[in-house]
Amino acid sequence: MASLDSPITIVRPHLIEFGVGTAGKLGKWAAEKGYRRTLVISDAFNASRIDVLELKGEVTVFAEVTPEPDTANLEKVLAAANAADAELIVGFGGGSAMDLAKLAAVLAGSTQTLHQVVGPNKVHGPRKVALAQVPTTSGTGSEAGIRALVTDPATMAKLAVESLHMLADIAVIDPALTFSVPARTTAATGVDAMAHCVEAFTNRKAHPMVDIYAIEGARLVGKYLARAVTDGNDAEARAGLSLASLYGGFCLGPVNTAGGHALAYPLGTRWHVAHGAANALIFPHVLAFNTPSAPEKTKAVMEALGRETSGNITSVFDAAYAFCAELGIEMKLSGLGVPESDLDAMADDAFAIRRLLDNNPRDLSRADIRAIYAAAF
């Protein structure tokens, strides 16, 4: 793991507006900038409430964002972006909407294709349009990051694009927008936010400059997630989760996730399990597996979540599993409709995600991954 004198690059959206009732600040900011044509990229539900953003001028709405978007969904987004000729693109929704907004901001009207920019730092700049991000869930932290992912249906693999040119000009984080998120989704996305923080905190590339956000994000989830699941209108709890999600996003740029997300991705690409639910199911298994390689940090994580353990693999697993299960999260692959016959293919898929597995504090072999899937079945 990195030491204090290790180099690191930290990026943030140029402006962050945070707090209950702040959604309308986007419209004011856009008007002050003189943007007259705006494209909002959203799902059907959030598209029905874009008035909260108070956008002026000509506003075009793309309302067909799908969960775990694939390349076909991106093509539709790019067609809409080219037709709108927008000066401002807004991602309004969960991580899927925000990721597609990032890609639209750099690919619409560009000579580059998606496959030409997959990987780190391949996007040609500067960006021609402004980019705003407005999350409506507390999980992905995508509003703060420089990565975007879409699924290639031909390979069932996530295509990851990383570029500073996809950093938002403004992120507006209004916890009130999350009040309507159902309890089950709140639980899963909250654990996803925590997983971002925990995987960055225990990462081979972990850095003290990021650790402070990572452990505080975990603490916020430990304090507020159960409250928000119980009462979705608990403004303090919703704000705590929104902040945890933002802090998780801060962790993703310079450090990123590790084994947990690598094992979760095949659940989404193959079986369309929601990203948060997939990460929540996998979380206790990989945290426990990693414990021998990061014992002190694992202890700090469990303390942040308000759980006591003896520090061994079994006690860490039991405590982390209970944390998720008590939130009402489905914790068995079979319960999510994943067939046992697919575990080998999933293990192959996960083992190929080197960009994340190479960050893991303990080497995960293909056999280890298969064993975790079997234990989670």
C-alpha positions as CSV (number, residue, x, y, z in Angstrom):
1,M,0.0,0.0,0.0
2,A,1.2,3.5,-0.8
3,S,2.9,5.6,1.8
4,L,2.4,9.2,2.6
5,D,5.2,10.3,0.3
6,S,3.8,8.3,-2.7
7,P,2.6,10.5,-5.6
8,I,-1.1,10.8,-6.1
9,T,-3.5,12.9,-8.3
10,I,-6.8,14.0,-6.8
11,V,-9.6,15.4,-9.0
12,R,-13.0,16.9,-8.1
13,P,-15.9,18.4,-10.0
14,H,-15.1,22.1,-10.4
15,L,-18.2,23.0,-8.3
16,I,-20.1,20.9,-5.8
17,E,-23.5,22.0,-4.5
18,F,-24.6,19.8,-1.6
19,G,-27.7,19.8,0.6
20,V,-31.4,19.2,0.8
21,G,-33.2,21.5,-1.6
22,T,-30.2,22.4,-3.8
23,A,-31.4,20.8,-7.0
24,G,-32.6,24.1,-8.4
25,K,-29.2,25.6,-8.2
26,L,-28.3,23.8,-11.4
27,G,-30.7,25.9,-13.4
28,K,-29.3,29.1,-11.8
29,W,-25.7,28.0,-12.6
30,A,-26.6,27.1,-16.2
31,A,-28.3,30.5,-16.7
32,E,-25.4,32.4,-15.4
33,K,-23.1,30.5,-17.8
34,G,-25.4,31.4,-20.7
35,Y,-26.3,27.9,-21.7
36,R,-29.3,27.9,-23.9
37,R,-29.6,24.3,-25.1
38,T,-29.5,21.5,-22.6
39,L,-29.8,17.7,-22.9
40,V,-30.9,15.8,-19.8
41,I,-30.0,12.1,-19.8
42,S,-32.2,10.2,-17.5
43,D,-34.4,7.2,-16.8
44,A,-38.2,7.4,-17.2
45,F,-38.9,8.1,-13.6
46,N,-36.5,10.9,-13.1
47,A,-37.3,12.4,-16.5
48,S,-40.8,13.1,-15.0
49,R,-39.4,15.4,-12.4
50,I,-36.8,17.4,-14.2
51,D,-38.6,20.6,-13.2
52,V,-36.8,20.4,-9.9
53,L,-33.6,21.4,-11.8
54,E,-35.1,24.7,-12.9
55,L,-33.4,24.6,-16.2
56,K,-34.1,27.5,-18.6
57,G,-34.0,27.7,-22.4
58,E,-34.4,24.7,-24.8
59,V,-34.3,21.5,-22.8
60,T,-34.3,18.1,-24.5
61,V,-34.8,15.0,-22.4
62,F,-33.5,11.5,-23.2
63,A,-35.5,9.3,-20.9
64,E,-34.5,5.8,-22.0
65,V,-31.5,5.0,-19.7
66,T,-31.6,1.4,-18.7
67,P,-30.0,-0.3,-15.7
68,E,-26.6,-1.6,-16.4
69,P,-26.6,0.2,-19.8
70,D,-25.0,-1.5,-22.9
71,T,-23.5,-0.2,-26.1
72,A,-26.9,-0.1,-27.8
73,N,-28.2,2.2,-25.1
74,L,-25.2,4.4,-25.5
75,E,-25.8,4.6,-29.3
76,K,-29.3,5.9,-28.6
77,V,-27.9,8.5,-26.2
78,L,-25.3,9.7,-28.7
79,A,-27.9,10.0,-31.4
80,A,-30.0,12.2,-29.1
81,A,-27.0,14.3,-28.1
82,N,-26.0,14.9,-31.7
83,A,-29.6,15.9,-32.6
84,A,-29.9,18.2,-29.6
85,D,-26.7,20.1,-30.3
86,A,-26.6,20.9,-26.6
87,E,-24.3,23.3,-24.9
88,L,-24.8,21.5,-21.5
89,I,-25.3,17.8,-20.9
90,V,-26.9,16.7,-17.6
91,G,-26.7,13.3,-16.1
92,F,-29.8,13.0,-13.9
93,G,-30.4,9.7,-12.1
94,G,-28.2,6.9,-10.8
95,G,-24.8,5.8,-12.0
96,S,-26.1,4.6,-15.4
97,A,-27.5,8.0,-16.3
98,M,-24.4,9.8,-15.1
99,D,-22.0,7.4,-16.9
100,L,-23.9,7.8,-20.2
101,A,-23.8,11.6,-19.7
102,K,-20.0,11.5,-19.3
103,L,-19.7,9.4,-22.5
104,A,-22.1,11.6,-24.4
105,A,-20.1,14.7,-23.4
106,V,-16.9,13.4,-24.9
107,L,-18.2,11.3,-27.8
108,A,-21.1,13.3,-29.3
109,G,-19.8,15.1,-32.4
110,S,-16.4,13.5,-31.9
111,T,-14.4,11.5,-34.5
112,Q,-13.6,9.0,-31.8
113,T,-15.7,5.9,-31.2
114,L,-16.4,4.1,-27.9
115,H,-13.9,1.3,-28.6
116,Q,-11.2,3.9,-29.3
117,V,-11.5,5.4,-25.9
118,V,-11.8,2.3,-23.7
119,G,-9.1,2.3,-21.1
120,P,-7.3,5.2,-19.4
121,N,-6.6,8.6,-20.9
122,K,-7.6,7.9,-24.6
123,V,-10.2,10.6,-25.0
124,H,-9.1,13.5,-27.1
125,G,-9.8,16.9,-25.5
126,P,-10.9,19.5,-24.7
127,R,-14.5,18.7,-24.3
128,K,-16.9,20.8,-26.4
129,V,-19.9,20.9,-24.1
130,A,-20.4,21.5,-20.4
131,L,-21.2,18.6,-18.1
132,A,-23.4,18.5,-15.0
133,Q,-24.2,15.6,-12.8
134,V,-27.2,15.3,-10.4
135,P,-27.4,11.9,-8.6
136,T,-30.8,10.6,-7.5
137,T,-29.5,7.6,-5.6
138,S,-26.7,7.3,-3.0
139,G,-24.4,4.6,-4.2
140,T,-22.3,5.0,-7.3
141,G,-20.5,8.3,-6.6
142,S,-20.3,8.7,-10.4
143,E,-21.0,12.4,-10.0
144,A,-17.5,12.9,-8.7
145,G,-15.5,10.6,-10.9
146,I,-13.7,10.3,-14.3
147,R,-14.8,6.8,-15.2
148,A,-17.8,5.5,-17.2
149,L,-18.8,1.9,-17.9
150,V,-21.1,0.3,-20.4
151,T,-21.6,-3.4,-21.1
152,D,-20.6,-5.0,-24.4
153,P,-23.4,-7.5,-25.0
154,A,-21.2,-9.6,-27.3
155,T,-18.6,-10.3,-24.6
156,M,-20.7,-9.7,-21.5
157,A,-17.9,-7.5,-20.3
158,K,-17.8,-4.0,-18.9
159,L,-16.1,-1.5,-21.1
160,A,-14.4,1.1,-18.8
161,V,-13.4,4.6,-20.1
162,E,-11.3,6.8,-17.9
163,S,-10.6,10.4,-18.7
164,L,-10.2,13.8,-17.0
165,H,-12.3,15.1,-19.8
166,M,-15.3,13.4,-18.3
167,L,-15.0,15.3,-15.0
168,A,-18.2,17.3,-14.3
169,D,-18.2,21.0,-14.3
170,I,-20.8,20.9,-11.5
171,A,-22.2,18.2,-9.3
172,V,-25.5,19.0,-7.5
173,I,-26.1,16.6,-4.7
174,D,-29.6,17.1,-3.3
175,P,-30.5,14.3,-0.8
176,A,-34.2,15.2,-1.2
177,L,-34.0,13.5,-4.6
178,T,-33.3,10.2,-2.9
179,F,-36.4,10.3,-0.6
180,S,-38.4,8.3,-3.1
181,V,-35.8,5.5,-3.5
182,P,-37.4,2.2,-2.2
183,A,-36.0,0.6,0.9
184,R,-34.5,-2.4,-0.9
185,T,-32.7,-0.2,-3.4
186,T,-31.6,2.2,-0.6
187,A,-30.0,-0.8,1.1
188,A,-28.2,-2.1,-1.9
189,T,-26.9,1.2,-3.2
190,G,-25.8,2.2,0.3
191,V,-23.7,-0.9,0.5
192,D,-22.3,-0.1,-3.0
193,A,-21.2,3.3,-1.7
194,M,-19.6,1.5,1.3
195,A,-17.9,-1.0,-1.0
196,H,-16.3,1.8,-3.0
197,C,-14.8,3.2,0.2
198,V,-13.8,-0.1,1.7
199,E,-12.2,-1.4,-1.5
200,A,-10.2,1.8,-1.8
201,F,-9.2,1.7,1.8
202,T,-7.8,-1.8,1.7
203,N,-6.5,-1.4,-1.8
204,R,-2.9,-2.1,-2.9
205,K,-2.9,1.5,-4.1
206,A,-4.5,2.9,-1.0
207,H,-3.2,6.3,0.0
208,P,-3.5,8.4,3.2
209,M,-4.9,11.3,1.1
210,V,-7.8,9.0,0.1
211,D,-8.1,6.9,3.3
212,I,-9.7,9.8,5.1
213,Y,-12.6,9.9,2.7
214,A,-12.8,6.1,2.5
215,I,-13.1,5.4,6.3
216,E,-15.4,8.4,6.8
217,G,-17.7,7.1,4.0
218,A,-17.8,3.7,5.6
219,R,-18.6,5.3,9.0
220,L,-21.5,7.4,7.4
221,V,-23.0,4.2,5.9
222,G,-22.7,2.4,9.3
223,K,-24.4,5.3,11.0
224,Y,-27.2,6.1,8.5
225,L,-28.0,3.3,6.2
226,A,-30.3,1.3,8.5
227,R,-32.1,4.6,9.4
228,A,-32.7,5.5,5.7
229,V,-33.9,2.0,5.0
230,T,-36.4,2.2,7.9
231,D,-37.5,5.7,7.1
232,G,-36.9,7.0,3.6
233,N,-37.9,10.5,4.6
234,D,-35.2,10.8,7.3
235,A,-33.4,13.8,5.8
236,E,-30.3,13.5,8.0
237,A,-29.9,9.9,7.1
238,R,-30.4,10.5,3.4
239,A,-27.9,13.4,3.5
240,G,-25.4,11.1,5.3
241,L,-25.7,8.5,2.6
242,S,-25.4,11.1,-0.1
243,L,-22.2,12.3,1.5
244,A,-20.9,8.7,1.8
245,S,-21.6,8.1,-1.9
246,L,-19.8,11.3,-2.8
247,Y,-16.8,10.3,-0.7
248,G,-16.8,6.9,-2.4
249,G,-16.7,8.7,-5.7
250,F,-13.6,10.7,-4.5
251,C,-12.0,7.3,-3.8
252,L,-12.6,5.9,-7.3
253,G,-10.4,8.3,-9.3
254,P,-7.0,8.0,-7.7
255,V,-7.4,4.5,-6.2
256,N,-10.5,2.6,-7.6
257,T,-12.1,-0.6,-6.4
258,A,-10.7,-4.1,-6.3
259,G,-11.8,-7.7,-6.0
260,G,-15.3,-7.1,-4.7
261,H,-16.3,-5.2,-7.8
262,A,-14.5,-7.6,-10.1
263,L,-16.6,-10.4,-8.7
264,A,-19.8,-8.4,-8.7
265,Y,-19.7,-7.3,-12.4
266,P,-20.5,-10.7,-13.9
267,L,-23.8,-10.7,-11.9
268,G,-24.8,-7.6,-13.7
269,T,-23.5,-8.3,-17.2
270,R,-24.8,-11.9,-17.3
271,W,-27.9,-11.9,-15.1
272,H,-28.8,-8.2,-15.0
273,V,-28.5,-8.1,-11.2
274,A,-28.6,-4.4,-10.1
275,H,-25.0,-3.2,-9.4
276,G,-25.7,-2.3,-5.8
277,A,-27.3,-5.7,-5.1
278,A,-24.4,-7.5,-6.7
279,N,-21.8,-5.6,-4.7
280,A,-23.8,-6.1,-1.4
281,L,-24.0,-9.9,-1.9
282,I,-20.3,-10.2,-2.7
283,F,-19.0,-7.7,-0.1
284,P,-18.7,-9.9,3.0
285,H,-17.0,-12.7,1.1
286,V,-14.2,-10.6,-0.4
287,L,-13.8,-8.5,2.8
288,A,-13.2,-11.7,4.8
289,F,-10.9,-13.2,2.1
290,N,-8.8,-10.0,2.2
291,T,-8.6,-9.9,6.0
292,P,-5.2,-11.6,6.4
293,S,-3.6,-9.1,4.0
294,A,-5.2,-6.0,5.6
295,P,-6.0,-6.9,9.2
296,E,-5.7,-3.5,10.8
297,K,-7.7,-1.8,8.0
298,T,-10.3,-4.5,8.1
299,K,-10.7,-3.9,11.9
300,A,-11.1,-0.2,11.2
301,V,-13.8,-0.9,8.6
302,M,-15.8,-3.1,11.0
303,E,-15.5,-0.5,13.8
304,A,-16.8,2.1,11.3
305,L,-19.8,-0.1,10.6
306,G,-20.4,-0.5,14.3
307,R,-19.6,-4.2,14.3
308,E,-17.2,-6.1,16.7
309,T,-15.1,-9.0,15.4
310,S,-12.3,-11.1,16.8
311,G,-10.3,-10.2,13.6
312,N,-10.3,-13.7,12.0
313,I,-11.8,-14.5,8.6
314,T,-14.9,-16.2,10.0
315,S,-15.8,-13.5,12.4
316,V,-15.3,-10.7,9.8
317,F,-17.5,-12.6,7.3
318,D,-20.2,-13.2,9.9
319,A,-20.3,-9.6,11.0
320,A,-20.2,-8.2,7.4
321,Y,-22.8,-10.7,6.2
322,A,-25.1,-9.8,9.1
323,F,-24.8,-6.1,8.4
324,C,-26.1,-6.6,4.9
325,A,-28.7,-9.3,5.6
326,E,-30.2,-7.2,8.4
327,L,-30.9,-4.5,5.8
328,G,-33.1,-7.0,3.9
329,I,-30.6,-7.6,1.1
330,E,-30.7,-10.9,-0.8
331,M,-27.4,-12.6,0.1
332,K,-27.6,-15.8,-2.0
333,L,-26.9,-16.0,-5.7
334,S,-29.6,-18.6,-6.0
335,G,-32.0,-16.1,-4.6
336,L,-31.2,-13.7,-7.4
337,G,-31.9,-16.3,-10.1
338,V,-28.2,-17.1,-10.9
339,P,-27.9,-20.8,-11.9
340,E,-25.2,-22.9,-10.4
341,S,-24.2,-24.0,-13.9
342,D,-23.0,-20.5,-14.6
343,L,-20.5,-20.1,-11.8
344,D,-17.6,-21.3,-13.9
345,A,-18.3,-18.8,-16.6
346,M,-18.7,-16.1,-14.0
347,A,-15.4,-17.0,-12.5
348,D,-13.7,-16.8,-15.9
349,D,-15.3,-13.4,-16.5
350,A,-14.3,-12.0,-13.1
351,F,-10.7,-13.4,-13.3
352,A,-10.2,-11.5,-16.5
353,I,-10.9,-8.1,-14.9
354,R,-7.3,-7.4,-14.1
355,R,-7.7,-3.6,-13.8
356,L,-9.5,-4.3,-10.5
357,L,-8.1,-7.7,-9.4
358,D,-4.6,-6.3,-9.6
359,N,-5.6,-3.7,-6.9
360,N,-6.8,-6.4,-4.5
361,P,-4.7,-6.6,-1.3
362,R,-4.6,-10.4,-1.5
363,D,-4.2,-12.3,-4.8
364,L,-7.5,-13.8,-6.0
365,S,-6.9,-16.9,-8.1
366,R,-9.5,-18.2,-10.5
367,A,-10.1,-21.0,-8.0
368,D,-10.6,-18.5,-5.2
369,I,-13.2,-16.7,-7.2
370,R,-15.0,-19.9,-8.0
371,A,-15.0,-20.9,-4.4
372,I,-16.5,-17.5,-3.3
373,Y,-19.2,-17.9,-5.9
374,A,-19.9,-21.4,-4.6
375,A,-20.1,-20.1,-1.0
376,A,-22.4,-17.3,-2.0
377,F,-24.7,-19.7,-3.9
